[in-house]
């Protein structure tokens, strides 16, 4: 005979079970709510009339790491230094301006992972936006104008005056510079410089850094009418950068890859630091109507090797660095005359479209192993499509060590290649080959 349990004995157990389940459910709910709260970013800090902060600097000082600062439309007369990771976002470059009124830098980024977006930035004495000793910066959708007012002429043999830039990546890597209008600045447009030495005590300039600016992307910007330098320059100790889709017009020079003294000069304190700007890609840019050359790979000191120049539209640029007989060239590969300057194994092609130049592509004698192929070149009447250096004279009883340019598969409009020649020099089992197309 079966006996049912006494319900009165089961009731306390059931109550305890229900209470335990409810407690567990409540704990789970609290944990879930806490995780959701922790996952949500903090509310943005707001700057502007009637907002939390009246100045950008005050909001930056109060912001925690990773914060977003939203800046209302208006003009903010201040210089801003950012030394923590955060996002500084304006209401749009057309309506939101930061004007430093002659301070050294209008925006100075000194921390990793800073995003600057949606401003007109103006008024700096030196660089408009300086990214210094930082990684992962993003400078996007800004107008950079009226900066870099200080230009200090230098006596020979200095290659250029001391000047500054709209945007400068100094000893900074893995940055994105995209969709900015960098125009009408007193110096250069956009610059990378891993190492720099600028000394002008009478002007309050004392800059010295030895580092690298590598793996940056400079994309879809306008660099126009900057007064004293290049639209875009990949300068001392800057490698593996991508420069693509930019429009570079009306500057003294278009796009340059280079290395500058005093680094690497023998018998100086910097002789052991030989700069290198190599492995950069310059592709799909429009480079037009710059007064001193189009695209130039030319280390004044150090090396610029294994750079690729492809898919660019180059036209109407004037004569520039080492211009042959004062002729205006589109793309040039060369090296400076100071040892140990070197430009080796650079590639020009495929897909460059060069027009309205006296010389389409110019390779100076000290550049070695340059490959030129797959380009379309239209020069002015009497111009030269591809100008190569004369073959080096081998030393007596020694093999030739310098490689020659290799030229192939270029379309020379209007399909006439005059003076096709090949020269073979053999010495100690080493062959030197040179092919050049010239148009009379």
C-alpha positions in Angstrom: 0.0 0.0 0.0 1.4 3.3 -1.1 1.6 6.2 1.4 1.7 9.8 0.1 4.1 12.2 1.9 2.6 14.7 4.3 2.2 17.9 2.5 2.9 19.9 5.6 6.4 18.4 5.7 7.1 19.4 2.0 6.0 23.0 2.4 9.1 24.4 4.0 11.3 22.7 1.5 9.3 24.2 -1.4 9.4 27.6 0.1 13.2 27.4 0.5 13.5 26.2 -3.1 11.4 29.1 -4.5 13.4 31.6 -2.4 16.7 30.3 -3.6 15.6 30.4 -7.3 14.3 33.9 -6.9 17.6 35.0 -5.3 19.6 33.4 -8.1 17.5 35.0 -10.8 17.9 38.4 -9.1 21.6 38.0 -8.9 21.7 37.1 -12.6 19.6 40.1 -13.5 21.9 42.4 -11.5 25.0 40.9 -13.1 23.5 41.4 -16.6 22.5 45.0 -15.8 25.9 45.8 -14.5 27.6 44.3 -17.6 25.3 46.3 -19.9 26.1 49.5 -17.9 29.8 48.8 -18.1 29.7 48.2 -21.8 28.0 51.5 -22.6 30.5 54.3 -23.3 30.3 57.3 -21.0 28.1 60.2 -22.2 30.0 62.7 -24.4 31.4 65.8 -22.9 29.9 68.9 -24.6 31.6 72.2 -25.5 29.9 75.4 -26.5 27.6 78.2 -25.4 25.3 76.8 -22.6 27.1 73.5 -22.6 29.2 71.8 -19.9 32.4 73.5 -21.0 33.0 76.8 -22.7 36.5 75.9 -23.9 37.9 72.8 -25.6 40.9 72.8 -23.4 38.8 72.5 -20.2 36.9 69.6 -21.7 40.1 67.8 -22.6 41.5 68.3 -19.1 38.3 66.8 -17.5 37.8 63.9 -20.0 38.6 60.4 -19.0 40.6 58.2 -21.3 38.5 57.0 -24.2 36.0 59.9 -23.9 34.3 61.7 -26.8 34.2 65.5 -26.7 31.5 67.0 -29.0 32.1 70.7 -29.9 29.3 72.9 -31.0 29.5 75.2 -34.0 31.5 78.3 -33.4 35.0 79.7 -33.3 37.3 78.7 -30.4 40.3 81.0 -29.9 42.7 78.6 -28.2 45.5 76.1 -28.8 44.6 72.6 -27.8 47.0 69.9 -26.5 45.7 66.3 -26.2 47.8 64.0 -24.0 45.2 61.2 -23.5 43.3 58.9 -25.9 40.0 60.4 -26.8 37.9 61.7 -29.7 37.5 65.4 -30.4 34.7 66.0 -32.8 33.5 69.3 -34.2 30.1 70.0 -35.7 31.7 70.2 -39.1 34.7 72.0 -40.7 32.3 74.6 -42.3 31.0 75.7 -38.9 33.5 74.8 -36.2 36.9 76.6 -36.0 39.9 76.3 -33.7 42.1 79.4 -34.1 45.3 79.5 -32.1 46.1 83.1 -32.9 49.8 82.6 -33.6 50.6 79.9 -31.0 53.1 77.2 -32.0 50.6 74.5 -32.8 46.8 74.8 -33.0 46.2 71.2 -32.1 49.1 69.2 -30.6 48.4 65.4 -30.2 50.8 63.7 -27.8 49.0 60.5 -27.0 48.1 57.2 -28.8 44.6 56.6 -30.3 43.4 60.2 -30.6 40.8 61.1 -33.3 40.4 64.6 -34.5 37.4 65.3 -36.8 35.2 68.0 -38.1 37.1 71.3 -37.6 38.7 74.2 -39.4 42.1 74.5 -37.9 44.1 77.7 -38.4 46.4 80.3 -36.9 49.5 78.3 -36.0 53.0 79.7 -36.1 54.5 76.2 -36.6 52.4 73.1 -37.5 48.6 73.4 -37.6 48.1 69.8 -36.4 51.2 68.2 -34.9 51.0 64.5 -34.0 54.1 63.8 -32.0 55.5 60.6 -30.5 52.1 58.9 -30.9 50.5 55.9 -32.5 47.1 55.3 -34.1 46.1 59.0 -34.5 43.2 59.7 -36.9 43.0 63.2 -38.5 39.9 63.1 -40.7 37.4 65.5 -42.3 39.1 68.7 -41.4 40.1 71.9 -43.2 43.7 72.9 -42.3 44.4 76.4 -43.5 46.4 79.5 -42.6 49.0 77.7 -40.5 52.8 77.4 -40.6 53.3 81.2 -40.8 57.0 81.0 -39.7 59.4 80.4 -42.6 63.1 80.8 -41.8 65.5 81.1 -44.9 68.7 79.1 -44.7 72.0 79.9 -46.4 73.5 77.4 -48.8 74.2 74.5 -48.7 70.9 74.0 -46.8 68.5 72.3 -49.3 65.4 74.3 -48.1 64.3 76.9 -45.5 63.1 75.8 -42.1 59.3 75.7 -42.5 56.4 73.8 -41.1 53.2 72.1 -42.2 49.4 72.0 -42.1 49.6 68.4 -40.7 52.8 66.9 -39.4 53.3 63.3 -38.2 56.6 63.6 -36.2 57.9 60.3 -34.8 54.4 58.9 -35.2 53.2 55.7 -36.8 50.0 53.9 -37.8 48.1 57.1 -38.3 45.3 57.8 -40.7 45.1 61.2 -42.4 42.0 61.2 -44.6 39.6 63.5 -46.3 41.2 66.8 -45.2 41.5 70.0 -47.1 45.1 71.2 -46.4 45.4 74.4 -48.3 46.9 77.9 -48.2 49.4 77.2 -45.4 52.6 79.1 -45.1 54.9 76.1 -45.4 54.1 72.6 -46.5 50.8 70.7 -46.7 51.1 67.2 -45.1 54.4 65.9 -43.8 55.8 62.8 -42.1 59.2 63.1 -40.3 60.5 60.3 -38.1 63.6 62.3 -37.3 64.0 66.1 -37.2 66.5 68.7 -36.2 65.3 72.3 -36.5 67.2 75.0 -34.6 66.5 78.7 -34.8 66.9 80.0 -31.2 66.2 83.6 -32.3 62.8 82.4 -33.4 62.1 80.2 -30.4 62.5 77.0 -32.5 64.4 74.1 -30.8 63.3 70.7 -32.2 65.3 67.5 -32.1 63.9 64.0 -32.3 65.3 60.7 -33.6 62.6 58.2 -34.4 60.4 56.9 -37.2 57.1 57.7 -38.9 56.1 54.4 -40.5 52.9 52.6 -41.6 50.8 55.8 -41.9 48.0 56.2 -44.5 47.5 59.6 -46.1 44.4 59.2 -48.3 41.9 61.3 -50.2 43.2 64.7 -49.1 43.5 67.9 -51.0 46.9 69.6 -50.6 46.7 72.9 -52.6 48.5 76.2 -52.7 50.8 75.7 -49.8 53.4 78.4 -50.0 57.0 77.2 -49.5 57.2 73.4 -49.7 55.6 70.2 -51.0 52.0 69.4 -51.0 52.9 66.0 -49.4 56.4 65.1 -48.2 57.5 61.8 -46.8 60.6 63.0 -45.1 63.5 61.7 -42.9 63.0 58.2 -41.5 59.5 57.5 -42.9 58.9 54.0 -44.4 56.0 51.8 -45.5 53.6 54.7 -45.7 50.7 54.7 -48.2 49.9 58.0 -50.0 46.9 57.4 -52.2 43.9 59.2 -53.8 45.2 62.7 -52.9 44.8 65.8 -55.1 48.0 67.8 -55.0 48.0 71.1 -57.0 49.5 74.6 -56.9 52.3 73.9 -54.5 56.0 74.5 -55.1 56.4 70.7 -55.3 54.0 67.9 -55.6 54.8 64.7 -53.6 58.3 64.0 -52.4 60.0 61.0 -50.7 63.3 62.2 -49.2 65.8 62.3 -46.3 67.3 65.4 -45.0 70.6 66.4 -43.4 72.3 66.8 -40.9 71.5 63.1 -40.2 74.1 60.9 -41.9 76.6 63.5 -42.9 80.1 62.2 -42.3 82.3 63.8 -39.7 79.4 65.2 -37.7 77.7 64.1 -34.5 74.9 62.6 -36.6 77.2 60.6 -38.9 76.0 57.2 -37.4 72.4 58.0 -38.0 71.8 57.3 -41.7 68.1 58.0 -42.5 66.0 55.7 -44.5 62.6 56.4 -46.2 61.8 53.2 -48.0 59.0 50.9 -49.0 56.5 53.7 -49.4 53.6 53.5 -51.9 52.5 56.6 -53.9 49.4 55.5 -55.9 46.3 56.9 -57.6 47.1 60.6 -56.8 46.4 63.6 -59.0 49.5 65.8 -59.1 49.1 68.9 -61.3 50.4 72.4 -61.8 53.0 72.4 -59.0 55.8 74.8 -59.9 58.8 72.7 -59.0 58.1 69.1 -60.1 55.5 66.4 -59.8 56.5 63.3 -57.9 60.0 63.0 -56.6 61.9 60.1 -55.0 65.2 61.7 -54.0 67.0 61.4 -50.7 69.3 64.3 -50.2 71.0 62.2 -47.5 70.4 58.5 -46.6 68.4 56.1 -48.7 65.0 55.9 -50.4 64.7 52.3 -51.7 61.9 50.0 -52.9 59.4 52.8 -53.2 56.5 52.3 -55.7 55.0 55.1 -57.8 51.9 53.8 -59.7 48.6 54.8 -61.1 49.1 58.6 -60.7 47.9 61.4 -63.0 50.8 63.8 -63.4 50.6 66.9 -65.6 51.7 70.5 -66.0 54.3 70.6 -63.3 57.4 72.8 -63.5 61.1 72.1 -63.3 62.3 71.0 -59.9 65.2 69.4 -58.1 68.1 68.5 -60.4 66.0 69.5 -63.4 67.8 68.6 -66.6 68.5 71.8 -68.6 65.7 73.5 -66.6 63.1 71.1 -68.1 59.9 70.4 -66.4 59.5 66.8 -65.4 56.6 64.7 -64.2 58.2 61.9 -62.1 61.9 61.8 -61.0 64.0 59.2 -59.2 67.4 60.4 -58.1 69.7 60.6 -55.1 71.7 63.5 -53.6 75.3 64.1 -54.1 76.3 63.8 -50.5 77.4 60.2 -49.5 75.9 58.0 -48.3 72.8 59.0 -50.4 71.2 56.1 -52.2 68.0 55.5 -54.3 67.9 51.8 -55.3 65.2 49.4 -56.7 62.5 52.0 -56.9 59.5 51.2 -59.2 57.7 53.7 -61.5 54.6 52.0 -62.8 52.3 50.6 -63.8 49.5 53.0 -64.7 51.1 56.4 -64.4 49.5 58.8 -66.9 51.9 61.7 -67.5 51.2 64.6 -69.8 52.1 68.3 -70.5 55.7 67.9 -69.3 59.1 68.5 -71.0 60.3 65.2 -69.6 57.9 62.4 -68.6 60.1 60.4 -66.3 63.6 61.4 -65.3 66.2 59.1 -63.6 69.4 60.8 -62.4 72.7 59.0 -62.6 73.1 58.1 -59.0 69.8 56.2 -58.8 70.3 52.4 -59.4 68.1 49.5 -60.5 65.1 51.7 -61.2 62.2 49.8 -62.9 60.0 51.8 -65.3 57.1 50.0 -67.0 53.4 50.2 -67.9 53.1 54.0 -68.1 51.4 56.3 -70.6 53.5 59.4 -71.4 52.6 62.4 -73.5 55.2 65.1 -73.6 55.3 68.6 -75.0 56.6 69.1 -78.5 60.4 68.4 -78.6 60.2 66.8 -75.1 61.6 63.5 -73.9 59.4 60.7 -72.7 62.0 58.9 -70.5 65.4 60.4 -69.7 68.0 58.0 -68.3 71.5 58.7 -67.1 74.5 57.8 -69.2 76.0 54.5 -68.4 78.6 54.6 -65.7 82.2 54.0 -66.7 83.5 50.9 -65.0 86.7 51.3 -63.1 89.7 49.6 -64.7 89.9 45.8 -64.1 86.9 45.9 -61.9 83.2 44.9 -62.5 80.5 47.6 -62.8 78.6 47.7 -59.5 75.9 50.2 -60.2 72.7 48.7 -61.6 71.0 50.5 -64.6 67.4 51.5 -65.0 65.1 48.8 -66.6 62.6 50.3 -69.0 59.8 48.3 -70.6 56.2 48.3 -71.8 55.6 52.0 -71.7 53.1 53.7 -74.0 54.8 56.7 -75.6 52.1 58.8 -77.2 51.8 59.1 -80.2 53.2 55.6 -80.3 56.7 56.8 -81.5 59.8 55.7 -79.7 62.8 57.3 -81.3 66.3 56.2 -80.6 65.7 52.8 -79.1 69.0 51.4 -78.0 70.6 48.6 -75.9 74.0 48.6 -74.4 75.6 45.5 -72.9 78.7 45.7 -70.8 80.2 42.5 -69.5 83.0 42.4 -67.0 84.0 39.5 -64.6 80.7 37.7 -65.5 78.4 40.7 -64.5 76.2 42.1 -67.2 74.9 45.6 -67.3 71.8 46.3 -69.4 70.3 49.5 -70.4 67.3 50.3 -72.6 65.9 53.7 -73.1 63.3 55.3 -75.2 63.7 58.9 -76.2 61.4 61.1 -78.2 62.9 63.8 -80.3 
